[in-house]
Amino acid sequence: MLEIRHEDIMFDEDRSDMEAIEKKIASMQSENLNAFEEQLPDLDRDTIHDEVTVMMQDASKEDLIKIAKILIKAERRGL
């Protein structure tokens, strides 16, 4: 006979709750990014700089390389 323990049921409920929370967080982050992108033309340089700096803290090495290449191109245009 299969024994079902209360701890197993709670784990499944907790995992389901955590998955729902993670989905909600991801959805909110996506909404925030969309709002930031839409507001870019209206934001001042310092605000954009601060937000981009925060975003780069979590960026992967590959993404940082892409960002660096974009900035290098921008610098070269200014020469």
C-alpha positions in Angstrom: 0.0 0.0 0.0 1.3 3.5 -0.9 1.8 5.7 2.0 1.2 9.4 1.5 2.9 11.6 4.0 1.7 15.1 4.9 5.2 16.4 4.2 5.0 15.2 0.6 1.7 17.0 0.1 2.9 20.2 1.6 6.1 20.0 -0.6 3.9 19.8 -3.7 1.7 22.7 -2.6 4.8 24.7 -1.7 6.4 24.0 -5.0 3.2 25.0 -6.8 3.1 28.2 -4.8 6.7 28.9 -5.5 6.2 28.3 -9.2 3.2 30.7 -9.2 5.3 33.3 -7.4 8.2 32.9 -9.8 5.9 33.3 -12.8 4.3 36.5 -11.2 7.8 37.9 -10.5 8.9 37.2 -14.1 5.7 38.8 -15.4 6.2 41.9 -13.3 9.9 42.1 -14.4 8.8 41.9 -18.0 6.2 44.6 -17.5 8.8 46.8 -15.8 11.2 46.3 -18.8 8.5 47.2 -21.2 7.7 50.4 -19.3 11.3 51.4 -19.1 11.8 50.8 -22.8 8.7 52.9 -23.7 9.8 55.7 -21.4 13.4 55.9 -22.7 12.9 58.9 -25.0 11.4 60.9 -22.1 14.0 60.0 -19.5 17.0 62.1 -18.7 20.5 60.7 -19.3 21.3 60.1 -15.7 18.2 58.1 -15.1 18.9 55.9 -18.1 22.5 55.5 -17.0 21.5 54.4 -13.5 18.9 51.9 -14.7 21.3 50.4 -17.3 24.1 50.2 -14.6 21.7 48.2 -12.4 20.7 45.9 -15.3 24.3 45.2 -16.2 25.0 43.9 -12.7 23.0 40.8 -13.5 24.1 40.5 -17.2 25.9 37.4 -18.4 29.5 37.7 -19.8 28.1 37.3 -23.3 25.6 40.1 -22.8 28.3 42.3 -21.4 30.5 41.7 -24.4 27.6 42.7 -26.7 27.1 45.9 -24.6 30.8 46.7 -24.7 30.8 46.3 -28.5 27.9 48.7 -28.9 29.6 51.2 -26.6 32.9 50.8 -28.6 31.0 51.6 -31.8 29.4 54.6 -30.2 32.8 55.9 -29.0 34.3 55.4 -32.5 31.5 57.5 -34.0 32.6 60.2 -31.7 36.2 60.2 -32.9 
